[in-house]
Amino acid sequence: MTTVPVHAASRAATAVPANTAVPANTAVPANTAVPANTAVPANTAGRVATAPQVATAPRTDAASTAAHARLPFRDRAREVTPGAALALGVAVLATIVGEHVPLVGSAVPGAVIGAAVALTRKPGTRLAPGLKWASTFILQCSVVLLGAQLSIGEAARVGLSSLPVMLGTLAVCLGAAWLYGRLLGVPRDLRTLIGVGTGICGGSAIAAVSPVIEAASADVAYAISTIFLFNIAAVLAFPLLGHALGMTQQSFGLFAGTAVNDTSSVVATATTYGAAATSHAVVVKLVRTLMIIPICLGLAALTARRTGTGTGTGTGTSQATAPAQLRLSPARLLRLVPWFLVGFVAVAALNSTGIIPAAAHGPLQHTSVFLVAVALSAIGLSTNVGALRKAGPKPLLLGALLWVTAAAASLGLQLLTGTLR
């Protein structure tokens, strides 16, 4: 047997090994676990605690998430049904509003009605899983269906004369979003959402980017509202500007397709100018939608570098090895590609080959629009109104500056390339 020295009293909460004899007059610290078969004399000072046989670790959030993912399908469906059903009901109401007021569509009313409900009575924890599911998976499915509106051959026929204006306007808008956002002190995720919404395709781009950067629902709601406001301004102001400048149908179609945010607003803006302008604007807008893919990939890579996601880094990574591990290899970059972008490209390819019949385009588009309404209704219901108030008017000012910048860039690039006529 081993004898515990007298100075063991100084080591608080130290476990006494099994089969160890504790000599007399030795102070055993309080809360010290003494296994069985250990001799403890009667005159030993201190309180001796019996060692527990099993130590149970607290359940972490990660463990809870993993357990949730392993739930049987029936249990998972039962968990998400209440929140998803509420979002679906709000989306139906928003669709009715959109049918009576086509200019506002159904997505924005869904977000607004949902936020109003959340402000009146915030949904409880029972609804949270379903709202989360609707605001992520349903939103991603809507992006996949957008591919049915795009034909690769038609996109190629847009012509080289349109691409410099389209890509240049996008580059200027994204650069301005970064610059203006930093100057105004707008949070990174919020300025990213407003930037891609203005530069690419409004709510669809926000829908695609928000899960990639893991944006908060409050930021998504604020970005959607900002984009919507300046969509209305474009519908009202841009046709007047086009007539004032004497723009041709094709030139105005290129202007509307590159400077207006949302597809429905592009159609509304160009329709008031003429049928030829509308057809050209829609093609330009659909090609512009393709920019979702490289933008999402770039943001996924930046997010992975910043957080270490998918790069093998962790809390135990040393500073010496972190830079090497943060380099994104082609294989790691491929793993960052969101599944819904792959689906978007696949559906666009199927549509280009004629597998998706023309008669299905309308129903698929309506389905996509309705799914966006469901997702944004869920986002509205999840909105942290306090966070919106805390954001203040600066994001709205950012949206205004980007709206003016995108319009000016489109007209300026048309003037430089000789397409403004």
C-alpha positions in Angstrom: 0.0 0.0 0.0 1.0 3.6 -0.7 1.1 6.2 2.0 -0.3 9.7 1.3 2.1 12.3 2.6 1.0 14.8 5.2 1.1 17.8 2.7 -1.8 16.2 0.7 -4.1 18.5 2.6 -2.9 21.4 0.4 -4.2 19.7 -2.8 -7.9 20.5 -2.8 -10.4 18.2 -4.5 -7.6 15.6 -5.3 -8.8 12.0 -5.8 -7.2 9.5 -3.4 -6.1 6.4 -5.4 -7.6 3.1 -4.7 -6.0 0.8 -2.1 -4.2 3.8 -0.5 -3.8 4.0 3.2 -4.4 7.4 4.6 -2.4 7.7 7.8 -3.8 9.1 11.0 -3.9 12.8 11.7 -3.8 13.5 7.9 -6.3 16.1 6.7 -8.2 14.9 3.7 -9.6 18.0 1.9 -13.3 18.5 1.6 -15.0 17.1 -1.5 -12.1 14.6 -2.0 -13.2 11.4 -3.6 -12.0 8.3 -1.9 -12.5 5.0 -3.8 -13.5 1.8 -2.2 -10.8 -0.4 -0.5 -9.1 2.8 0.8 -8.3 2.8 4.5 -9.2 6.0 6.2 -8.5 6.1 10.0 -11.2 7.3 12.3 -9.2 10.4 13.5 -8.6 11.6 9.9 -9.8 15.2 9.7 -12.0 16.5 6.9 -15.1 15.4 5.1 -14.7 12.6 2.7 -17.0 12.4 -0.4 -17.8 9.1 -2.1 -16.5 9.1 -5.7 -19.3 9.0 -8.3 -19.1 6.0 -10.6 -20.1 8.0 -13.7 -19.4 11.6 -14.5 -22.1 13.0 -16.8 -21.0 15.9 -19.1 -23.4 18.7 -19.7 -25.1 18.6 -23.1 -23.7 21.2 -25.4 -25.5 23.1 -28.2 -23.6 21.1 -30.8 -24.7 17.8 -29.2 -28.3 19.1 -29.2 -28.0 20.0 -32.9 -26.6 16.7 -33.8 -29.3 14.9 -31.9 -31.9 17.0 -33.7 -30.4 16.0 -37.1 -30.7 12.3 -36.1 -34.4 12.6 -35.3 -36.6 10.2 -37.3 -38.4 11.8 -40.2 -41.8 11.6 -38.5 -40.5 13.3 -35.4 -38.7 16.0 -37.4 -41.8 16.6 -39.4 -43.9 16.9 -36.3 -41.4 19.4 -34.9 -41.3 21.8 -37.9 -45.0 21.6 -38.8 -46.4 24.3 -36.4 -43.9 27.0 -37.4 -44.0 26.1 -41.1 -47.8 26.1 -41.1 -47.8 29.6 -39.6 -45.4 30.8 -42.3 -47.5 29.2 -44.9 -50.7 31.0 -43.7 -48.9 34.4 -43.7 -47.6 33.7 -47.2 -51.2 32.9 -48.5 -52.4 36.2 -47.0 -49.4 38.0 -48.6 -50.1 36.4 -52.0 -53.7 37.7 -51.8 -52.2 41.2 -51.2 -49.8 40.8 -54.1 -52.7 39.9 -56.4 -54.5 43.1 -55.6 -51.4 45.2 -55.6 -49.1 43.6 -58.2 -46.4 46.3 -57.7 -45.6 45.1 -54.2 -45.6 41.4 -55.1 -46.0 38.8 -52.3 -42.6 38.5 -50.8 -42.4 41.9 -49.2 -46.0 41.8 -47.7 -45.0 38.4 -46.3 -42.0 39.8 -44.5 -44.0 42.9 -43.3 -47.0 40.9 -42.1 -44.7 38.4 -40.3 -42.7 41.2 -38.7 -46.0 42.8 -37.5 -47.1 39.5 -35.9 -43.7 39.2 -34.3 -43.9 42.8 -32.9 -47.4 42.1 -31.6 -46.7 38.7 -30.1 -43.4 37.0 -30.6 -43.7 33.3 -31.7 -42.7 30.9 -28.9 -40.0 28.3 -28.9 -42.5 25.6 -30.2 -42.7 27.5 -33.5 -38.9 28.2 -33.8 -37.9 24.9 -35.6 -40.5 25.3 -38.3 -39.7 29.0 -38.9 -36.0 28.2 -39.2 -36.7 25.4 -41.6 -39.0 27.6 -43.8 -36.5 30.5 -43.8 -33.6 28.3 -44.9 -34.6 25.1 -46.8 -37.7 26.6 -48.5 -35.7 29.7 -49.4 -33.1 27.5 -51.0 -35.7 25.5 -53.0 -37.0 28.8 -54.4 -33.6 29.6 -55.8 -33.4 26.2 -57.5 -36.7 26.9 -59.3 -35.4 30.2 -60.6 -33.2 28.2 -63.0 -36.3 27.2 -64.9 -36.6 30.8 -66.2 -33.1 30.8 -67.7 -32.0 29.5 -71.1 -28.2 29.2 -71.6 -28.7 29.8 -75.4 -30.8 32.8 -74.8 -28.3 34.2 -72.3 -25.5 33.8 -74.9 -27.5 35.8 -77.4 -27.5 38.8 -75.1 -24.3 39.8 -77.0 -20.9 41.1 -76.0 -22.2 44.7 -76.1 -24.4 44.0 -73.0 -21.8 42.2 -70.9 -19.4 45.1 -70.3 -22.3 47.2 -69.0 -23.8 44.4 -66.9 -20.6 43.2 -65.3 -19.2 46.7 -64.9 -22.4 47.9 -63.1 -22.2 44.9 -60.9 -18.6 45.5 -60.0 -19.2 49.1 -59.3 -22.2 48.3 -57.1 -20.5 45.7 -55.0 -17.4 47.9 -54.5 -19.6 50.8 -53.5 -21.5 48.6 -51.1 -18.2 47.8 -49.4 -17.0 51.4 -49.3 -20.2 53.1 -48.4 -21.1 50.5 -45.8 -17.7 50.9 -44.1 -18.0 54.7 -44.1 -21.5 54.6 -42.7 -20.7 51.9 -40.1 -23.3 49.4 -41.5 -22.6 45.9 -40.2 -20.8 43.6 -42.6 -23.6 41.1 -43.2 -26.2 43.8 -43.7 -24.1 45.7 -46.2 -23.4 42.5 -48.0 -27.0 41.7 -48.3 -28.0 45.2 -49.5 -25.0 45.2 -51.9 -25.9 41.8 -53.6 -29.6 42.7 -53.6 -28.9 45.9 -55.4 -26.2 44.6 -57.7 -27.6 41.2 -58.7 -31.3 40.5 -58.4 -33.0 41.9 -55.3 -34.7 39.4 -53.1 -33.5 36.3 -55.0 -29.8 37.3 -54.4 -30.5 38.0 -50.8 -32.2 34.6 -50.6 -29.2 32.9 -52.1 -26.6 34.7 -50.1 -28.2 34.8 -46.6 -27.6 31.1 -45.8 -24.1 31.3 -47.2 -23.0 34.0 -44.8 -25.4 32.8 -42.1 -27.1 36.2 -41.9 -29.5 37.1 -39.0 -33.2 37.2 -39.8 -33.3 40.9 -38.8 -30.6 41.7 -41.4 -32.4 39.8 -44.1 -35.7 41.6 -43.3 -34.1 45.0 -43.3 -32.3 44.3 -46.7 -35.5 43.0 -48.3 -37.4 46.1 -47.2 -34.6 48.4 -48.4 -34.5 46.8 -51.9 -38.3 46.9 -52.2 -38.4 50.6 -51.5 -36.0 51.5 -54.2 -37.6 49.0 -56.6 -40.8 51.2 -56.4 -38.7 54.3 -56.9 -37.1 52.7 -60.1 -40.5 51.8 -61.5 -41.7 55.4 -61.1 -38.6 57.3 -62.0 -36.6 55.3 -64.6 -39.1 55.5 -67.5 -39.3 59.3 -67.1 -35.5 59.4 -67.1 -35.3 57.2 -70.2 -37.7 59.5 -72.1 -35.8 62.5 -71.0 -32.6 61.1 -72.3 -34.3 59.9 -75.5 -33.1 56.3 -75.0 -34.0 53.6 -77.6 -35.9 50.5 -76.6 -32.8 48.3 -76.5 -30.8 50.9 -74.6 -33.5 51.3 -72.0 -33.9 47.6 -71.8 -30.2 47.3 -71.0 -30.6 50.1 -68.4 -33.6 48.5 -66.7 -31.9 45.1 -66.7 -28.8 46.3 -65.1 -30.0 49.1 -62.7 -33.3 47.7 -61.3 -33.1 45.1 -58.6 -35.9 42.6 -58.6 -37.0 40.7 -61.7 -40.7 41.7 -61.3 -39.6 45.4 -60.9 -37.5 45.1 -64.1 -40.5 43.9 -66.0 -42.7 46.6 -64.5 -40.2 49.3 -65.3 -39.5 48.2 -68.9 -43.2 47.5 -69.7 -44.1 51.1 -69.3 -41.4 51.9 -71.9 -42.2 49.4 -74.6 -42.4 45.7 -75.5 -39.0 45.6 -77.1 -37.5 47.2 -74.0 -39.2 44.6 -71.9 -37.9 41.5 -73.8 -34.3 42.8 -73.8 -34.5 43.8 -70.1 -35.7 40.3 -69.1 -32.8 38.6 -70.9 -30.3 40.9 -69.4 -31.8 40.4 -66.0 -31.7 36.6 -66.3 -28.0 36.7 -67.3 -27.4 39.0 -64.4 -29.0 36.4 -62.1 -26.2 34.0 -63.0 -23.8 36.2 -61.1 -25.4 34.6 -58.0 -23.1 31.6 -58.5 -19.6 33.3 -58.4 -20.7 35.7 -55.7 -22.0 32.9 -53.4 -18.8 30.9 -54.0 -16.6 34.0 -53.1 -18.6 34.7 -50.0 -18.5 31.1 -48.9 -14.7 31.1 -49.2 -14.5 34.4 -47.3 -16.8 33.1 -44.6 -14.8 29.9 -44.3 -11.5 31.8 -44.0 -13.0 34.1 -41.3 -14.6 31.3 -39.2 -12.4 28.4 -40.1 -15.5 26.4 -41.3 -14.5 23.5 -43.6 -10.8 24.3 -43.4 -9.8 22.0 -40.6 -9.1 24.8 -38.1 -10.4 24.8 -34.6 -9.9 26.2 -31.2 -6.7 24.2 -30.8 -5.1 25.5 -34.0 -1.8 27.3 -33.4 -1.0 30.6 -35.0 1.9 29.0 -36.8 -0.3 26.4 -38.6 -3.5 28.5 -39.1 -2.4 30.3 -42.3 -1.5 27.1 -44.0 -4.8 25.4 -43.0 -6.8 28.5 -44.0 -5.7 28.1 -47.6 -8.6 26.9 -49.6 -7.7 24.0 -51.9 -9.9 23.2 -54.9 -11.4 20.3 -53.1 -12.2 22.4 -50.0 -13.6 25.1 -52.3 -15.8 22.6 -54.0 -17.2 21.5 -50.7 -18.2 25.1 -50.0 -20.6 25.1 -53.1 -24.1 25.4 -51.7 -26.4 22.6 -52.9 -29.0 24.9 -54.1 -26.6 26.6 -56.5 -25.9 23.3 -58.1 -29.6 22.7 -58.4 -30.0 26.2 -59.9 -27.5 25.4 -62.7 -28.9 21.9 -63.2 -32.5 23.2 -63.7 -31.2 26.0 -66.0 -29.4 23.3 -68.1 -32.5 21.2 -68.3 -34.5 24.2 -69.4 -31.9 25.0 -72.1 -32.2 21.5 -73.5 -36.0 21.7 -73.7 -36.6 19.0 -71.2 -38.7 21.5 -69.2 -41.6 22.3 -71.5 -42.6 26.0 -72.1 -46.0 25.3 -70.5 -44.3 24.5 -67.2 -42.4 27.9 -67.0 -45.3 29.8 -65.7 -46.3 27.4 -62.9 -42.6 26.9 -61.9 -42.2 30.7 -61.7 -45.3 31.1 -59.6 -44.2 28.3 -57.3 -40.8 29.9 -56.9 -42.4 33.2 -56.0 -44.7 31.6 -53.5 -41.8 29.7 -51.8 -40.0 33.0 -51.5 -43.2 34.5 -49.9 -43.3 31.5 -47.4 -39.6 31.9 -46.5 -39.8 35.7 -46.1 -42.9 35.3 -44.0 -40.9 33.0 -41.7 -38.1 35.5 -41.6 -40.6 38.2 -40.7 -42.0 36.1 -38.0 -38.5 35.5 -36.6 -37.5 39.2 -36.9 -35.8 40.7 -33.9 -37.5 44.1 -34.0 -35.1 45.5 -31.4 -32.2 44.7 -33.7 -33.9 46.6 -36.5 -34.4 49.7 -34.3 -30.8 49.4 -33.2 -29.6 49.4 -36.9 -31.2 52.8 -37.4 -31.5 54.6 -40.8 -27.9 54.1 -42.0 -28.7 50.8 -43.9 -31.6 52.7 -45.7 -29.1 55.4 -46.6 -26.8 52.8 -47.9 -29.6 51.4 -50.1 -30.3 54.9 -51.5 -26.6 55.5 -52.3 -26.3 52.1 -54.0 -29.5 52.7 -56.1 -28.1 56.0 -57.4 -24.7 54.5 -58.0 -26.0 51.5 -59.9 -28.1 53.7 -62.2 -25.3 56.1 -62.8 -22.8 53.3 -63.5 -25.2 51.7 -66.0 -25.8 54.9 -67.9 -22.1 55.9 -67.7 -20.9 52.5 -69.1 -23.5 52.6 -71.9 -22.1 56.0 -72.8 -18.5 54.7 -72.8 -19.4 51.6 -74.8 -21.5 53.5 -77.3 -24.7 51.6 -76.5 -26.5 54.7 -75.1 -28.7 55.8 -78.0 
